[in-house]
Amino acid sequence: MKISSAKLRTRLAAEQGSTTAEFAMVTLAAVAFAGLLISILSSGDVRGMLMGLISKALSL
């Protein structure tokens, strides 16, 4: 089945905004995940465990 170039352009133009919305949602999710990681990694218990792990690794 052949699709004319005009029909193809019309279909692609109709989906143009959805790509931008999907990109915005993925960016928002990535920022939220980064914020969660920062809050977890900056807590005292996790920081102590990471420093202990790094100290063990460097003392080998």
All heavy atoms as TSV, in Angstrom:
chain	resi	resn	atom	element	x	y	z
A	1	MET	N	N	0.839	-1.174	0.000
A	1	MET	CA	C	0.000	0.000	0.000
A	1	MET	C	C	0.885	1.239	0.000
A	1	MET	O	O	1.752	1.408	0.848
A	1	MET	CB	C	-0.882	-0.032	1.247
A	1	MET	CG	C	-1.793	1.137	1.361
A	1	MET	SD	S	-3.038	0.795	2.594
A	1	MET	CE	C	-2.729	2.084	3.707
A	2	LYS	N	N	0.676	2.083	-0.977
A	2	LYS	CA	C	1.461	3.307	-1.097
A	2	LYS	C	C	0.737	4.459	-0.433
A	2	LYS	O	O	-0.460	4.613	-0.554
A	2	LYS	CB	C	1.667	3.644	-2.572
A	2	LYS	CG	C	2.973	3.228	-3.126
A	2	LYS	CD	C	3.112	3.754	-4.516
A	2	LYS	CE	C	4.555	3.887	-4.862
A	2	LYS	NZ	N	4.760	4.326	-6.226
A	3	ILE	N	N	1.499	5.270	0.286
A	3	ILE	CA	C	0.947	6.468	0.909
A	3	ILE	C	C	1.567	7.664	0.209
A	3	ILE	O	O	2.790	7.733	0.035
A	3	ILE	CB	C	1.270	6.514	2.416
A	3	ILE	CG1	C	0.638	5.334	3.122
A	3	ILE	CG2	C	0.792	7.808	3.023
A	3	ILE	CD1	C	0.980	5.260	4.595
A	4	SER	N	N	0.739	8.590	-0.206
A	4	SER	CA	C	1.261	9.772	-0.877
A	4	SER	C	C	2.050	10.621	0.108
A	4	SER	O	O	1.877	10.543	1.320
A	4	SER	CB	C	0.118	10.592	-1.495
A	4	SER	OG	O	-0.643	11.186	-0.468
A	5	SER	N	N	2.912	11.430	-0.440
A	5	SER	CA	C	3.753	12.263	0.426
A	5	SER	C	C	2.919	13.288	1.196
A	5	SER	O	O	3.241	13.640	2.319
A	5	SER	CB	C	4.837	12.949	-0.388
A	5	SER	OG	O	4.264	13.817	-1.342
A	6	ALA	N	N	1.835	13.752	0.623
A	6	ALA	CA	C	0.976	14.714	1.326
A	6	ALA	C	C	0.311	14.057	2.531
A	6	ALA	O	O	0.234	14.648	3.610
A	6	ALA	CB	C	-0.073	15.269	0.377
A	7	LYS	N	N	-0.162	12.829	2.357
A	7	LYS	CA	C	-0.791	12.116	3.472
A	7	LYS	C	C	0.233	11.817	4.563
A	7	LYS	O	O	-0.055	11.906	5.750
A	7	LYS	CB	C	-1.432	10.814	2.996
A	7	LYS	CG	C	-2.738	10.996	2.291
A	7	LYS	CD	C	-3.353	9.655	1.956
A	7	LYS	CE	C	-4.665	9.819	1.235
A	7	LYS	NZ	N	-5.287	8.541	0.911
A	8	LEU	N	N	1.438	11.449	4.153
A	8	LEU	CA	C	2.494	11.152	5.118
A	8	LEU	C	C	2.846	12.402	5.925
A	8	LEU	O	O	2.982	12.347	7.146
A	8	LEU	CB	C	3.728	10.606	4.405
A	8	LEU	CG	C	4.899	10.205	5.272
A	8	LEU	CD1	C	4.477	9.089	6.224
A	8	LEU	CD2	C	6.063	9.755	4.425
A	9	ARG	N	N	2.965	13.545	5.257
A	9	ARG	CA	C	3.256	14.798	5.953
A	9	ARG	C	C	2.139	15.155	6.924
A	9	ARG	O	O	2.398	15.619	8.042
A	9	ARG	CB	C	3.463	15.934	4.950
A	9	ARG	CG	C	4.906	16.042	4.483
A	9	ARG	CD	C	5.115	17.272	3.630
A	9	ARG	NE	N	5.224	16.777	2.255
A	9	ARG	CZ	C	4.520	17.200	1.220
A	9	ARG	NH1	N	3.664	18.177	1.348
A	9	ARG	NH2	N	4.683	16.679	0.035
A	10	THR	N	N	0.903	14.911	6.523
A	10	THR	CA	C	-0.234	15.203	7.400
A	10	THR	C	C	-0.195	14.325	8.638
A	10	THR	O	O	-0.411	14.790	9.761
A	10	THR	CB	C	-1.561	14.981	6.646
A	10	THR	OG1	O	-1.573	15.803	5.476
A	10	THR	CG2	C	-2.755	15.329	7.521
A	11	ARG	N	N	0.089	13.038	8.450
A	11	ARG	CA	C	0.170	12.130	9.607
A	11	ARG	C	C	1.308	12.508	10.540
A	11	ARG	O	O	1.160	12.480	11.757
A	11	ARG	CB	C	0.354	10.687	9.135
A	11	ARG	CG	C	-0.893	10.070	8.602
A	11	ARG	CD	C	-0.665	8.622	8.292
A	11	ARG	NE	N	-1.859	8.034	7.705
A	11	ARG	CZ	C	-1.929	6.803	7.289
A	11	ARG	NH1	N	-0.884	5.997	7.383
A	11	ARG	NH2	N	-3.041	6.340	6.762
A	12	LEU	N	N	2.444	12.850	9.983
A	12	LEU	CA	C	3.586	13.230	10.811
A	12	LEU	C	C	3.336	14.552	11.535
A	12	LEU	O	O	3.726	14.714	12.686
A	12	LEU	CB	C	4.858	13.327	9.958
A	12	LEU	CG	C	5.404	12.001	9.442
A	12	LEU	CD1	C	6.600	12.247	8.528
A	12	LEU	CD2	C	5.781	11.076	10.575
A	13	ALA	N	N	2.684	15.485	10.901
A	13	ALA	CA	C	2.387	16.769	11.534
A	13	ALA	C	C	1.410	16.591	12.685
A	13	ALA	O	O	1.494	17.288	13.698
A	13	ALA	CB	C	1.828	17.747	10.507
A	14	ALA	N	N	0.493	15.641	12.559
A	14	ALA	CA	C	-0.486	15.399	13.619
A	14	ALA	C	C	0.170	14.837	14.870
A	14	ALA	O	O	-0.317	15.030	15.977
A	14	ALA	CB	C	-1.568	14.452	13.120
A	15	GLU	N	N	1.279	14.143	14.721
A	15	GLU	CA	C	1.972	13.522	15.853
A	15	GLU	C	C	3.118	14.370	16.385
A	15	GLU	O	O	3.794	13.981	17.323
A	15	GLU	CB	C	2.493	12.141	15.459
A	15	GLU	CG	C	1.393	11.157	15.159
A	15	GLU	CD	C	1.926	9.785	14.834
A	15	GLU	OE1	O	3.136	9.563	15.022
A	15	GLU	OE2	O	1.136	8.948	14.399
A	16	GLN	N	N	3.342	15.520	15.829
A	16	GLN	CA	C	4.485	16.348	16.203
A	16	GLN	C	C	4.421	16.789	17.659
A	16	GLN	O	O	5.408	16.763	18.369
A	16	GLN	CB	C	4.569	17.555	15.289
A	16	GLN	CG	C	5.825	18.375	15.476
A	16	GLN	CD	C	5.926	19.466	14.431
A	16	GLN	OE1	O	4.979	19.711	13.691
A	16	GLN	NE2	N	7.053	20.121	14.377
A	17	GLY	N	N	3.274	17.177	18.156
A	17	GLY	CA	C	3.150	17.634	19.536
A	17	GLY	C	C	3.319	16.517	20.542
A	17	GLY	O	O	3.794	16.728	21.656
A	18	SER	N	N	2.948	15.293	20.167
A	18	SER	CA	C	3.066	14.184	21.110
A	18	SER	C	C	4.523	13.869	21.415
A	18	SER	O	O	4.859	13.489	22.536
A	18	SER	CB	C	2.348	12.940	20.567
A	18	SER	OG	O	2.980	12.459	19.405
A	19	THR	N	N	5.385	14.047	20.448
A	19	THR	CA	C	6.809	13.805	20.682
A	19	THR	C	C	7.352	14.793	21.711
A	19	THR	O	O	8.103	14.415	22.607
A	19	THR	CB	C	7.594	13.939	19.363
A	19	THR	OG1	O	7.047	13.028	18.417
A	19	THR	CG2	C	9.054	13.643	19.563
A	20	THR	N	N	6.952	16.031	21.610
A	20	THR	CA	C	7.392	17.048	22.557
A	20	THR	C	C	6.863	16.742	23.955
A	20	THR	O	O	7.592	16.863	24.946
A	20	THR	CB	C	6.912	18.439	22.103
A	20	THR	OG1	O	7.395	18.664	20.778
A	20	THR	CG2	C	7.429	19.518	23.014
A	21	ALA	N	N	5.606	16.313	24.047
A	21	ALA	CA	C	5.025	15.978	25.344
A	21	ALA	C	C	5.717	14.766	25.953
A	21	ALA	O	O	5.984	14.736	27.163
A	21	ALA	CB	C	3.530	15.702	25.193
A	22	GLU	N	N	6.033	13.768	25.139
A	22	GLU	CA	C	6.737	12.590	25.636
A	22	GLU	C	C	8.123	12.974	26.138
A	22	GLU	O	O	8.577	12.492	27.176
A	22	GLU	CB	C	6.846	11.535	24.536
A	22	GLU	CG	C	5.524	10.888	24.191
A	22	GLU	CD	C	5.588	10.075	22.927
A	22	GLU	OE1	O	6.672	9.986	22.314
A	22	GLU	OE2	O	4.541	9.530	22.545
A	23	PHE	N	N	8.811	13.835	25.404
A	23	PHE	CA	C	10.136	14.293	25.819
A	23	PHE	C	C	10.055	15.032	27.149
A	23	PHE	O	O	10.894	14.838	28.035
A	23	PHE	CB	C	10.738	15.195	24.738
A	23	PHE	CG	C	12.101	15.717	25.082
A	23	PHE	CD1	C	13.201	14.890	25.024
A	23	PHE	CD2	C	12.277	17.029	25.474
A	23	PHE	CE1	C	14.463	15.361	25.351
A	23	PHE	CE2	C	13.527	17.509	25.804
A	23	PHE	CZ	C	14.628	16.668	25.741
A	24	ALA	N	N	9.037	15.857	27.311
A	24	ALA	CA	C	8.873	16.601	28.561
A	24	ALA	C	C	8.611	15.655	29.727
A	24	ALA	O	O	9.154	15.849	30.823
A	24	ALA	CB	C	7.725	17.596	28.420
A	25	MET	N	N	7.800	14.629	29.524
A	25	MET	CA	C	7.500	13.670	30.596
A	25	MET	C	C	8.753	12.876	30.982
A	25	MET	O	O	9.005	12.644	32.167
A	25	MET	CB	C	6.380	12.721	30.158
A	25	MET	CG	C	5.037	13.403	30.034
A	25	MET	SD	S	4.485	14.161	31.556
A	25	MET	CE	C	4.226	12.734	32.567
A	26	VAL	N	N	9.531	12.460	30.008
A	26	VAL	CA	C	10.758	11.703	30.295
A	26	VAL	C	C	11.757	12.599	31.024
A	26	VAL	O	O	12.414	12.165	31.978
A	26	VAL	CB	C	11.365	11.129	28.994
A	26	VAL	CG1	C	12.759	10.603	29.220
A	26	VAL	CG2	C	10.463	10.039	28.442
A	27	THR	N	N	11.871	13.850	30.618
A	27	THR	CA	C	12.773	14.781	31.288
A	27	THR	C	C	12.338	15.017	32.729
A	27	THR	O	O	13.174	15.021	33.641
A	27	THR	CB	C	12.816	16.118	30.524
A	27	THR	OG1	O	13.210	15.863	29.181
A	27	THR	CG2	C	13.785	17.079	31.171
A	28	LEU	N	N	11.047	15.184	32.942
A	28	LEU	CA	C	10.522	15.381	34.291
A	28	LEU	C	C	10.786	14.156	35.172
A	28	LEU	O	O	11.193	14.288	36.325
A	28	LEU	CB	C	9.028	15.679	34.233
A	28	LEU	CG	C	8.342	15.967	35.557
A	28	LEU	CD1	C	8.929	17.218	36.186
A	28	LEU	CD2	C	6.850	16.122	35.338
A	29	ALA	N	N	10.591	12.969	34.610
A	29	ALA	CA	C	10.849	11.743	35.370
A	29	ALA	C	C	12.334	11.623	35.713
A	29	ALA	O	O	12.691	11.207	36.824
A	29	ALA	CB	C	10.389	10.525	34.575
A	30	ALA	N	N	13.208	11.984	34.785
A	30	ALA	CA	C	14.648	11.908	35.039
A	30	ALA	C	C	15.066	12.886	36.143
A	30	ALA	O	O	15.878	12.549	37.007
A	30	ALA	CB	C	15.423	12.199	33.758
A	31	VAL	N	N	14.493	14.074	36.138
A	31	VAL	CA	C	14.810	15.061	37.166
A	31	VAL	C	C	14.311	14.588	38.531
A	31	VAL	O	O	15.006	14.721	39.547
A	31	VAL	CB	C	14.205	16.434	36.803
A	31	VAL	CG1	C	14.264	17.401	37.963
A	31	VAL	CG2	C	14.935	17.009	35.599
A	32	ALA	N	N	13.114	14.004	38.553
A	32	ALA	CA	C	12.572	13.495	39.818
A	32	ALA	C	C	13.434	12.352	40.350
A	32	ALA	O	O	13.721	12.273	41.552
A	32	ALA	CB	C	11.140	13.014	39.621
A	33	PHE	N	N	13.882	11.472	39.469
A	33	PHE	CA	C	14.742	10.353	39.876
A	33	PHE	C	C	16.079	10.868	40.390
A	33	PHE	O	O	16.605	10.375	41.392
A	33	PHE	CB	C	14.939	9.390	38.710
A	33	PHE	CG	C	15.684	8.152	39.075
A	33	PHE	CD1	C	15.131	7.204	39.916
A	33	PHE	CD2	C	16.961	7.927	38.577
A	33	PHE	CE1	C	15.819	6.056	40.260
A	33	PHE	CE2	C	17.656	6.785	38.919
A	33	PHE	CZ	C	17.085	5.845	39.770
A	34	ALA	N	N	16.640	11.866	39.728
A	34	ALA	CA	C	17.905	12.451	40.179
A	34	ALA	C	C	17.741	13.082	41.553
A	34	ALA	O	O	18.608	12.945	42.419
A	34	ALA	CB	C	18.405	13.479	39.168
A	35	GLY	N	N	16.628	13.769	41.774
A	35	GLY	CA	C	16.364	14.359	43.085
A	35	GLY	C	C	16.253	13.301	44.170
A	35	GLY	O	O	16.758	13.480	45.287
A	36	LEU	N	N	15.598	12.204	43.854
A	36	LEU	CA	C	15.482	11.101	44.798
A	36	LEU	C	C	16.847	10.514	45.124
A	36	LEU	O	O	17.167	10.258	46.293
A	36	LEU	CB	C	14.557	10.023	44.239
A	36	LEU	CG	C	14.329	8.796	45.098
A	36	LEU	CD1	C	13.583	9.176	46.371
A	36	LEU	CD2	C	13.559	7.749	44.325
A	37	LEU	N	N	17.674	10.305	44.103
A	37	LEU	CA	C	19.022	9.774	44.336
A	37	LEU	C	C	19.858	10.721	45.193
A	37	LEU	O	O	20.589	10.278	46.085
A	37	LEU	CB	C	19.733	9.518	43.010
A	37	LEU	CG	C	19.357	8.251	42.278
A	37	LEU	CD1	C	20.100	8.177	40.945
A	37	LEU	CD2	C	19.656	7.021	43.113
A	38	ILE	N	N	19.748	12.002	44.935
A	38	ILE	CA	C	20.515	12.978	45.714
A	38	ILE	C	C	20.086	12.941	47.177
A	38	ILE	O	O	20.925	12.950	48.085
A	38	ILE	CB	C	20.360	14.389	45.126
A	38	ILE	CG1	C	21.136	14.483	43.824
A	38	ILE	CG2	C	20.838	15.456	46.095
A	38	ILE	CD1	C	20.900	15.759	43.049
A	39	SER	N	N	18.782	12.860	47.407
A	39	SER	CA	C	18.317	12.844	48.798
A	39	SER	C	C	18.724	11.558	49.511
A	39	SER	O	O	19.058	11.579	50.698
A	39	SER	CB	C	16.808	13.036	48.858
A	39	SER	OG	O	16.148	11.931	48.279
A	40	ILE	N	N	18.727	10.436	48.791
A	40	ILE	CA	C	19.134	9.171	49.409
A	40	ILE	C	C	20.639	9.167	49.681
A	40	ILE	O	O	21.094	8.801	50.759
A	40	ILE	CB	C	18.741	7.982	48.517
A	40	ILE	CG1	C	17.227	7.801	48.532
A	40	ILE	CG2	C	19.425	6.701	48.974
A	40	ILE	CD1	C	16.728	6.777	47.542
A	41	LEU	N	N	21.415	9.593	48.699
A	41	LEU	CA	C	22.874	9.542	48.841
A	41	LEU	C	C	23.414	10.578	49.807
A	41	LEU	O	O	24.526	10.436	50.315
A	41	LEU	CB	C	23.536	9.703	47.470
A	41	LEU	CG	C	23.303	8.533	46.512
A	41	LEU	CD1	C	23.938	8.833	45.162
A	41	LEU	CD2	C	23.844	7.235	47.068
A	42	SER	N	N	22.657	11.615	50.074
A	42	SER	CA	C	23.159	12.629	51.005
A	42	SER	C	C	22.767	12.339	52.451
A	42	SER	O	O	23.165	13.070	53.351
A	42	SER	CB	C	22.652	14.015	50.594
A	42	SER	OG	O	21.247	14.069	50.699
A	43	SER	N	N	22.013	11.270	52.680
A	43	SER	CA	C	21.674	10.922	54.066
A	43	SER	C	C	22.918	10.383	54.767
A	43	SER	O	O	23.826	9.836	54.142
A	43	SER	CB	C	20.544	9.892	54.098
A	43	SER	OG	O	20.998	8.640	53.664
A	44	GLY	N	N	22.978	10.535	56.080
A	44	GLY	CA	C	24.171	10.169	56.847
A	44	GLY	C	C	24.506	8.697	56.794
A	44	GLY	O	O	25.673	8.328	56.652
A	45	ASP	N	N	23.508	7.829	56.895
A	45	ASP	CA	C	23.771	6.391	56.899
A	45	ASP	C	C	24.359	5.916	55.577
A	45	ASP	O	O	25.339	5.165	55.542
A	45	ASP	CB	C	22.481	5.611	57.185
A	45	ASP	CG	C	21.967	5.855	58.587
A	45	ASP	OD1	O	22.781	6.210	59.449
A	45	ASP	OD2	O	20.745	5.680	58.800
A	46	VAL	N	N	23.747	6.362	54.489
A	46	VAL	CA	C	24.229	5.942	53.171
A	46	VAL	C	C	25.610	6.521	52.912
A	46	VAL	O	O	26.491	5.840	52.372
A	46	VAL	CB	C	23.232	6.367	52.074
A	46	VAL	CG1	C	23.771	6.050	50.694
A	46	VAL	CG2	C	21.892	5.674	52.284
A	47	ARG	N	N	25.824	7.764	53.305
A	47	ARG	CA	C	27.138	8.393	53.107
A	47	ARG	C	C	28.217	7.610	53.863
A	47	ARG	O	O	29.308	7.386	53.350
A	47	ARG	CB	C	27.108	9.836	53.579
A	47	ARG	CG	C	28.438	10.538	53.363
A	47	ARG	CD	C	28.372	11.971	53.760
A	47	ARG	NE	N	27.596	12.683	52.749
A	47	ARG	CZ	C	27.276	13.956	52.836
A	47	ARG	NH1	N	27.641	14.658	53.875
A	47	ARG	NH2	N	26.583	14.537	51.879
A	48	GLY	N	N	27.909	7.173	55.098
A	48	GLY	CA	C	28.873	6.380	55.873
A	48	GLY	C	C	29.182	5.045	55.217
A	48	GLY	O	O	30.341	4.625	55.164
A	49	MET	N	N	28.140	4.387	54.693
A	49	MET	CA	C	28.367	3.111	54.007
A	49	MET	C	C	29.217	3.295	52.754
A	49	MET	O	O	30.123	2.510	52.484
A	49	MET	CB	C	27.034	2.458	53.635
A	49	MET	CG	C	26.273	1.911	54.816
A	49	MET	SD	S	24.823	0.918	54.401
A	49	MET	CE	C	23.960	1.909	53.226
A	50	LEU	N	N	28.939	4.359	51.991
A	50	LEU	CA	C	29.726	4.607	50.779
A	50	LEU	C	C	31.174	4.947	51.107
A	50	LEU	O	O	32.094	4.480	50.433
A	50	LEU	CB	C	29.090	5.733	49.970
A	50	LEU	CG	C	27.795	5.400	49.251
A	50	LEU	CD1	C	27.217	6.652	48.603
A	50	LEU	CD2	C	27.999	4.327	48.207
A	51	MET	N	N	31.375	5.741	52.140
A	51	MET	CA	C	32.764	6.086	52.519
A	51	MET	C	C	33.503	4.848	53.013
A	51	MET	O	O	34.693	4.690	52.708
A	51	MET	CB	C	32.757	7.161	53.604
A	51	MET	CG	C	32.300	8.539	53.096
A	51	MET	SD	S	33.267	9.127	51.699
A	51	MET	CE	C	34.802	9.494	52.507
A	52	GLY	N	N	32.830	3.960	53.755
A	52	GLY	CA	C	33.452	2.724	54.174
A	52	GLY	C	C	33.820	1.835	53.000
A	52	GLY	O	O	34.910	1.236	52.970
A	53	LEU	N	N	32.922	1.767	52.024
A	53	LEU	CA	C	33.186	0.969	50.828
A	53	LEU	C	C	34.367	1.531	50.030
A	53	LEU	O	O	35.251	0.784	49.593
A	53	LEU	CB	C	31.932	0.947	49.958
A	53	LEU	CG	C	31.963	0.089	48.708
A	53	LEU	CD1	C	32.100	-1.379	49.073
A	53	LEU	CD2	C	30.714	0.310	47.899
A	54	ILE	N	N	34.415	2.853	49.900
A	54	ILE	CA	C	35.524	3.480	49.170
A	54	ILE	C	C	36.831	3.290	49.933
A	54	ILE	O	O	37.880	3.005	49.337
A	54	ILE	CB	C	35.219	4.974	48.932
A	54	ILE	CG1	C	34.078	5.107	47.954
A	54	ILE	CG2	C	36.442	5.711	48.438
A	54	ILE	CD1	C	33.542	6.512	47.802
A	55	SER	N	N	36.789	3.415	51.253
A	55	SER	CA	C	38.014	3.233	52.055
A	55	SER	C	C	38.545	1.806	51.934
A	55	SER	O	O	39.748	1.603	51.795
A	55	SER	CB	C	37.717	3.532	53.521
A	55	SER	OG	O	37.383	4.874	53.688
A	56	LYS	N	N	37.645	0.823	51.965
A	56	LYS	CA	C	38.070	-0.571	51.795
A	56	LYS	C	C	38.677	-0.797	50.420
A	56	LYS	O	O	39.690	-1.480	50.281
A	56	LYS	CB	C	36.894	-1.516	51.985
A	56	LYS	CG	C	36.552	-1.803	53.407
A	56	LYS	CD	C	35.431	-2.838	53.469
A	56	LYS	CE	C	35.010	-3.113	54.885
A	56	LYS	NZ	N	33.926	-4.116	54.947
A	57	ALA	N	N	38.045	-0.225	49.398
A	57	ALA	CA	C	38.533	-0.411	48.045
A	57	ALA	C	C	39.906	0.215	47.850
A	57	ALA	O	O	40.771	-0.343	47.172
A	57	ALA	CB	C	37.535	0.171	47.043
A	58	LEU	N	N	40.156	1.365	48.463
A	58	LEU	CA	C	41.432	2.036	48.304
A	58	LEU	C	C	42.533	1.444	49.174
A	58	LEU	O	O	43.709	1.611	48.879
A	58	LEU	CB	C	41.276	3.531	48.611
A	58	LEU	CG	C	40.411	4.325	47.619
A	58	LEU	CD1	C	40.275	5.765	48.083
A	58	LEU	CD2	C	41.009	4.269	46.216
A	59	SER	N	N	42.143	0.743	50.219
A	59	SER	CA	C	43.174	0.179	51.102
A	59	SER	C	C	43.693	-1.167	50.632
A	59	SER	O	O	44.617	-1.695	51.222
A	59	SER	CB	C	42.619	0.041	52.532
A	59	SER	OG	O	41.601	-0.939	52.559
A	60	LEU	N	N	43.107	-1.711	49.578
A	60	LEU	CA	C	43.606	-2.986	49.049
A	60	LEU	C	C	44.927	-2.743	48.458
A	60	LEU	O	O	45.868	-3.210	48.326
A	60	LEU	CB	C	42.636	-3.561	48.005
A	60	LEU	CG	C	41.269	-3.961	48.522
A	60	LEU	CD1	C	40.410	-4.412	47.349
A	60	LEU	CD2	C	41.369	-5.091	49.528
